[in-house]
Structures are given as structure tokens and as C-alpha cells.
Amino acid sequence: MEHFVWRVLPLLTILISLVVFFYLQDSYRAHLHPLVKFPRNKCSLLPHRHFWITSKRIVTPQGIISGSVEINEGKIISVIEGYSKQGKSKQEKIIDYGDAVVMPGLIDVHVHLDEPGRTAWEGFDTGTRAASADLLQLSTGGVTTVVDMPLNNHPTTVSKETLKLKLEAAENKIYVDVGFWGGLIPENAHNTSILEGLLSAGVLGLKSFMCSSGISDFPLTTIHHIKEGLSVLAKYRRPLLVHSEIQQHSKKHLELNDKGGPRAYLTYLHTRPPSWEEAAIKELVGVTKDTRKGGPLEGAHVHIVHLSDSSASLDLIKEAKSRGDSISVETCPHYLAFSSEEIPNGDTRFKCSPPIRDAYNREKLWGAVLEGHIDLLSSDHSPTVPQLKLLEEGDFLKAWGGVTSLQFDLPVTWSYGKKHGLTLEQLSLLWSKKPATLAGLESKGAIAVGNHADIVVWKPEVEFDLNEDYPVFLKHPAGFFQMLVSLGHNKRWEVAAGIGH
């Protein structure tokens, strides 16, 4: 295999997290958002209960400072601008990172870990190890918290009983904090007791699909199901995450599909046009008006996942926000890195839904990210076994959709974002603060007194060589890593922060 040399940013993901983990118990109160406990965390700083870290670039809510962060028992107890050893005892551990960036660990709120039931696809062990990727001080990782989706595992997480199965599956297998979304489906949408039981058991919110999910026990929801779900979520003040596509049939798109053949990426692209996203979001904003202050659904929140359409769909969301609706939106690194024009025919690794659109759309997405119209980023890490991707057949219409990217959230975002003017403060907002707010994780997402010490340390300016032997912890590594190589993106990067999409 040809040796590929990548110039990529080392993240030195020393996850300085002395994270406080909790086992999810039936007795949790509704306002507590539990995360799963993992006793095997191998962070090198764990032996020190009380220590300081210093840097000339610490990303805080007030901006980037040169100073010190004091950590005790896994919590941040002081953040001091400027640094002096005066007043510190000789017994106190001080780690000086010089000009390396110290910032909050990333929170990826859209991850499919596929356990229980589909560990051939991923699993808590491989997925969360890839998120941290710190065991060898690799240049990837940097994710200290993930929130797992309720589908692709079997059974799907749609009741407190199925949530318990997932918790049991996660025990002693995770390398980072893990939270869970529950599922909203037709079978529980009209059953308040099931939804309340699921929310009281500790899920951080609910997720639904407005189109087929491809999973038989996670059917699509109509706007009527969504209204019912929001009425329950309003009581708990938690969000509903929505896959916002409604299938539309058009003679024009069918004709384009016939011309291209199933191996052509454009064939697949034309089968899921932007109008699918627009139709779904148009229905949603008809409901989100009730989430305004004083409205019947005040307390509920609608979050649009993995937005691909940067035009009419985004305009609808912006209008709803301007009216005071409680609504937010995310997009993903693969929509910000790739374009339909460069995807090779037959390379089904690029298939996802909604699809990756053209370069013009990609640049508009970047504009929306930088202007704050897109609230946060997530990976939508959605792996499967290679056989379902039909890599040899190359049939975009039959292949399973989903991009495998969890290990590369931070480096990929920075690599492409820096070229568009993304700042470290914006990076932290998109990947830490805003995701923490969405998931209700009040003690995460910022380097601030009282917060969990979930921290990543990295050097944005330093480059290193990456080849095909680079460790990828994901169960099926043929994701962003090989996708970037196949498009030659590694040859174009000047400051690369992420190894492989």
C-alpha cells in the first residue's frame, strides 16, 4: 500500500479529565443528567488529585488568556489570568503546557455506538476509545463526552427497560463520559407514562425521524407524534432532536436517477433533494411557535440534526429563531469538508442522509457556521459493517448510509475551519459550550470554576506525518481517514488538524 504522508496537527489529546462519572439509577431525579461511569480511565494525570495546569492560551468563556487552571478531585476550582508559583506549595503538581492550547473537551451529541445488539458495527469500547484517542497521545480524539443515539443498537432505546439494557451493555467499557438520548416513535408518542419513565430514568432528551430510519423498530414520526412528544418534553425542559427529511416524489428527480445509474453519486444525490429537508423543517417551525415564552410548549426545544441544505431549510430556521422559537441546528464535518463534485462514483463510504451537496452549498454552510446561524457541530458517527456499505458493488441506492468519523472531530474541523477564518473561541463554542447547553450538561463545556475538568491540550501550529499505520480505534476504520486520502485532501492541507475524515 502506498505510503501517504499527511501534514496534520497534533492534538496531543491529553484528556486532563478527572471526570466524575455516575451510574444511572432508577432513583435519579428528572433534573439530573447522569453519565455512565468508567473505572478504567488511563489519563496520566489521574494519580494527582490536586494540581495546576498552565498555558499561554487557555480558552475560557471570557476569551483566550495566559494563566493557570487549578483542578481538585476532578473539578475546576480556580481559573487565574497570569501565572506565578508564589503561594503554591512544593507538593502541588504543576504542569506547564507553554503555548499549547488548553480548551474544554469536545462534546459530541450525535453518536451511534450500536450497543447492545450490533457490536459488529461499533460498540462502547471501540467508539469511546476512538473519541478520546489519548492512550498513545495521538493527534486525534479530544472528545471527552459523547451522547449516544437511541437507534442502530438493538433493541432501540424507547423505554426505561431498553435504556437499562444499554446501561448494562456500557458498564466497564467506556473511555469518556457517555450520555443517552431516548427515542420518540409512534408506539410511545401517545403514551405519556412510557415517555415520562424514559425521561425520569435519565435520558437527556428524545430523538425522532420524519423519514424512514432504515431500522425496523425505529419507525418515522409524523408532526402529530412530534407534538405529543414535545408536550411531555416541555415538563422536563429537554430537547427533541429531529432527523428532518420528508420524502418527496418528483418526476424530475426520478428522470435524473434513471440517467445516472446506481453507481453514480449524483444519482443518489438527486433522490434526496434539499426539498426533503425543507418540507420537514417547514412542518417543524409550524410547531415550534408554541415553544415561545408563554406558549403551550414552553420548556420544550427542537433541535435539527445534521443540516445539509444551506438555503431554504436554513432560512426557515433563521426565521423561527428571529420570532423567539426555541429551536437550534447542527451540521457535521463531512458536510463542511466534502462536496458532491469530488465524490467518486461507486465510493459508497460517502453515502449519508441527508447527502453531501455541492461546493456552493458547502461554502454557504461555512458562512452559516461562522455567522452563528448554525449553533453547533456533531459527527453523526454512524458506522456499519463493510458488507452493508457494498464497497465492491458501489451501489449508492442500496448501500447503508453513514459516515465513520468520531476519532477525527477536532482535527478535521480545525483543518478546514482555519482556512475559513474559524477562531479557537468559535471552535470551543461549536464543539463544547453549545453541545453542553443542548444536552443540559451544565457542569461541562467551558473552563470555568465549578465545572468538570474535561480538558484537551493541543498545538494548532504543529504538523506531523501520518501514514497508513496510524492507529484508528474505530471498529471499522475505513471512514474519514481513507476518504480524505482517496480525494487527495492530504496534499492540499497547510495546517491540518484532523487526521482523516
N, C-alpha and C positions, 0 to 999 in steps of 0.2 A: 504494500500500500504506500502510495506516495506520501512523503513526509511534508506535512503542511506546517508552515511557520506562521503563527499568529502573533501580532503585536497587541497584547491585551493588558489591561490594567490589573495589577494585583490588588485584590481587596483585602488581603491579609485578614480574613474574616475571623478575627479573634473575638468570638462572641463572649463578651465580658459579662454575660448574664448570669447572675446568681438568681435565676428566675424562681419565683415562688409558684410551685405547681400545686394543683388541688385535684383530688379525686372527685368526680361528680357523684354526689349522693342524692338520694331521693328527697332528703330533707332540705335541699338548697332552697332558699327563698327566691322569689321570682326576680328580684333585682340583682342577684348575684350571678355573674357570668363565669362559671367555672372553667378551668382549663385542666387538661389531663396531666397527671404527674408522671415524671420520668426520672427514676433514680440513677440512671447510668450516665448522666451528663459528664463529659470528659473535658470540659473547659479548663484550661491550665490555671485559671485564677481561682477556681473554686476552693482550694485549700486556705485562701485568705478571706476571712470573714469581714475584715475591715481594712480597706485600702483606698488609695487615691490613684486616679489616672490624670495625667496632664497632657495637654496638646496646645499647639498654637492655633488649631482650627477645630473648635468644638461647636457643633451645630445645635443651637438652642432655639426655643420659641422667640427669643428676642433678637436672634441673629447669630452670626459666627463670632465667637470670642476666643481669645487666648486665655487659658485658665486651667482650672482643676475641677474634677468631679470626685466627690467623696462618696464611697459606697460602703454600706454596712448591712450585713445579713440580707444581701440581695436587693436592697433598696437604695435609691439615691438620697443622701441626707444633706448634701450641700453642693452647690454649683458656684464657683468663685471665679470672677474675672481677674486675671493676673495670677501669678504663681509665686509662692515663697515657701521655703521649707521652715520658716520661722513658726514656732508653735506646734510643729509636728514632732512627735517623739521618734526616737530611733527605731522603735519597734514597729512603727506604722509602715506598711508596704506602699511604696510609691512607684508607679510605672509611668515613665515619661515617653510619650509617643512622638515627641518632636513636632514636626509639621504635618504628621498624618492626620487625616480627617477622623474625628470621633463623632458619630451621629447615632440616632436611635436605630435599633434593629428594624429591619423591614417587617411589615405585617402583610402577608398575602391572604386576602379574604376570599379568594376563589381558587380552591384547590380540590381536585378529585384524587383521593388516596385509595379508593376502591376496596377498602377492607371494612367489614368481612365480606367474604363471598367471591371476590375477584382478585385475589392476591397474585394471580398470574399477570395481571395488568400493572399493579404497583404494590402498595402496602405501606403501612405506617413506618416500618423500619427503613426501607429504601427511600421513600418520599421525604420523610423528615430529615434523614441524614443528608440528602441532597440539598435540602433547604439551608441547613447550616453549613455543610461542606467545610467545617473548620477543623476536622480531626487531623488533617495534614497541613493546616494553614494554607489552604488553597486560595486561588484568586476569585473563586466564585462563592456562592452562598450568600451570607449576610442576612438571611431571613430568620428571625427569632420567634415568630408566631405565624401559624397558618390556621385558617378556618376551613374545615373540610365540608364539602358539599354532600347533600343527602342522597345522591344517586350515583350510579356506576358501582357502588357496593351492593351486595345482595344479602338480606333484604334491604330495601331502601329505608331511609330514616324518616318515617312518617308517624311515629307514635313513641311514647316513652319506653315501650317494650323493645322496639327496634333500636332506639338510642342506647339502651342498656347493652344490647349485643355489640354495638360499635365500641362502647367504652371498654367492654371486656376484651375486645379484639386489640385495642390500643395499648393495654396495660403492658408496661415494661418494654415498649417498642419504639418510643419516640425520643428524638434528639432536640426538639424545640417545643415551645408551648403549642397546644392544639386545642382549638375550639370547634364547635359544630353548628352548622345550620340544620334546621329541620325542613321537611318537605311539605308543601301545600299541594294536594292533589284532590280530584273530585270526591274521593271517598272520605276525606276528613274535613273538607271545606265547610260542610254544613253540620259538622259535629263539634260543637264548641268544647265539649268535655275532652275530646281527643287532643285538640289543638292546645287547650289550656294545660293539659297534662304534659304535653311535649315541651311547652314553653316553661312551665314550672320546673321541669326536670333539668332545665339549664341550656337549651339551645339558644343561640344568640339572636335568632330571627328565623324567617322561613324563606324558602326558595320555590319558585314555580316556573313552569314553561307555558308559553302561549302557542307553541307548536309542538310537534312530536319530539320527544327527547331521545327516541331510539331505544328506550328502556321500557319493557312491558309493564313493570309495576310502578312506573312514574309517568302516568298519562298527563296530557295537556290540561290546562285550566282555562276556562272562559273568563270573561270580565266579571261575570256573576260570582264565580268561585273566588275571584280575587277580592271582590267587595266583602264577601263573607270573611275571608282571611284577615283583611285589614281591620274589620270591626273587632276581632279578637286581639290583633297586634296592637291596636290603639290602647287597650287596657294595660299592656305590658311595656308600651313605648319602645317597641322593637321594629326592625325593618322587614319589608318583604323585598327580596331580590328576584328580579324577573328576567327570564330569557325572553326578550321582546322581539319575536318574529311571528307574524300570522301568515300562513300560506296563502299566496295569491296565484291564480292561474291566468296566464296571458298568452294569447296566440303568438305574439312576437317572440316571447322568450322560448316557447316551445319550438318555433322555427329555428331560432339560433341554436338551440340544443341539438336539433336534428343535424344541422350542418357540421358541428364541431366534432362529434363523436365522444365517447365516454372518457378517452384518454386526454382530451384537451381540457386544460384548466378553465378556459373561457366557457366551455360547456357547463361546467359546474357553477361558475360564477353567474351565468345567466339564469340558472334555475333558482337562485336565491337573490333576487334584485333588492336594491335599497327599499323598494316599496313594501317589502315584507316587514322591515323594521319600522318604517313609517306608520303602517297600518296598526301595528301593535302599540306603538307609543301614542298614537292618536287616541286609542281607546283608554290607555292608562291615564293620560292627562285629563280625560273626561272624569276620572275618579279622584285624581289627586287634589282637585279643587276642594274636596271635603276634608283634606288634611290640614288646611289652613287654620290659623288660630281662631278658635271659636266654632270650627266646623265639626260635623258629626264624627269625623275620623281623626280629630286632633290627637296627636300622640303616635299615630301610625306614620310610616315613612316608606316611600317607594324608591328602590334603587335599581337602575337599569344596568344590567351586567353586559360586559364585552361589546360596547357600541362599536359598530364598524362604519355606519353611514354618517359622514360628517356634514351632510347637507340638511335635507328636510327633517330628518329624525332629530338631529341635534337642535335645530331651530325650535322644534316643538318643546324640547326640554328647557331650552333657554327661556322661552315664553312662559312656561309653567313656573319656573323659578322666579321670574320677574313679578308674577302675580302672588307670590308668597306660598306656593305649594311646597310641601315637604317632599322633595324629590332630588335625587342625585344620580350620577352616571359615572361609569368607569370605562376605560378601554385597556388594551393589552399590548405588550411589547411586540407581538407578531404583527399587529396592525400598524405599528409605528416603524417597523424595520423593513417590511417587505411590501412589494406591490405586485399586482396581478400580471403586469407586463413581463416580469422576470421569472415567474414560476414555470418550471419546465413541464411540458406535457408528460403525464404519467407519474409525476412525483407526488404521490398522494400523502406524503408527510405534511404537505402544506394545506391539506383539507381541514377546514374547521367551519363552524357556523356561529354567527354569520361569517361569510367568506372574507378573505383578504381582498380588498378592492384596489383600484388603480392608484398610480403615483400621485395624481392630483388630490384624490381623496385622502391619501396618507399625509400629504403636506397640510391639508386643512385640519386633520386630526391633531397634528403637532401644534398648529396655531391655537386650537381649542384647549389643548393641554396647557400651553404657556400662558394663555389668557385667563385660565381658571374656570372655563366653561365645563371642562371635564374634571371631575372632582378628585379622582384617584385612579391608580393603576393596579392591576392584578394580573396574574399569569394565566388564569383559566387553564392551569396544568391539567391536561386530560389525556392520560396515556391509555394504551391498549396493547394487546399482543401484536407482533408484526404481521401475523397471518391476517388479522382483520383490516390492516391497512392496505392489503392487496398490492404490495410493493412491486411484485413481478408483473402482475396483470395491469396495474396502473389505471384502474377504472375509478375515476373520481365520483361517479354516481353510486357505486356500490361500496366503496371503501368507508371504513369507520372514520368519522371526523374527530379531530382533536390534536392539539399541539403539546409536545412534551418539553417543558421549559423551566420548571421550578428552580433548578440549580442556577439559572442564569438571569434572574430578575434584575438584580442590581447592576451587573456589568453591562448587560445589553441596553438597559435604559440609559445609563450614563454614556455609553459609547455613541449612541445615536442622538441622545438628548443634548450632549455638549455641542454637537455640530449645529443644533437648532437654537442654542442660547440658553439651555436649561441650567439653572443655578443649583448649588448644593442645597440651599434653603427650599427651593421648589421640589427637588428630589425627595427631601425628607418629608415635605408636606404630602406629596402624592403617594409615597410608599409607607409612611409611618403614621403621621398625625391624622389624616383623613380616614384611613382604614380603621384606626383605633376608634374614632368617633362613630363610624358606621356600625361597628360591632359592639359598641358600648363598653369598650375596654378602657375605662377612664384612667387607669394607672399605667398605661402604655402609650407609646407613640411619640414621646418627647423626652429630652433630657431635662428633667425638672425635679425639684425636691418632692419626695414622696412617691415618685414613680418607680416601677420595677427597673432594675439596672440591665435592661436589654439593649446592648450596645454593640455596634460594629465599628471596627477600626480599619481604615484602608487608605491607600495613597493614589489619588486620581491621576497623577502625572507620570507614574512609573509604568514602564512597559515590560513585558516578558514574552518569551517564546512559548507557544502552545503547539503541541503536535498530537497525533492520533493516540498517543499513550496517556493523554491527560485523564486523570481519574474522574469518571462520571458515576455518581452513586445511584442514579435512577435505574429502575429495573430494566428499562428498555432505552438505552442512551441515544438511539437514532432519532434525535429531535433537533433542537436548535443548533446544537454543535455541528452536526453533519449538514443541516440545511444551509447554514452560513457558508460552509466550505463549498457546497455544491454551486452556490451562486457567486463564489469568489469574493464575498464581502470581506473576508480576512485581508485581502490585498488592498482594500480601499480604506481601512481604518487607520486613522492617525493617532487618536487617543482612544484605545479600546478599553472598555470597562467590563465587558462581559464576554466570556468565552462562549460562544456558541449559543445560538438561539435554541 
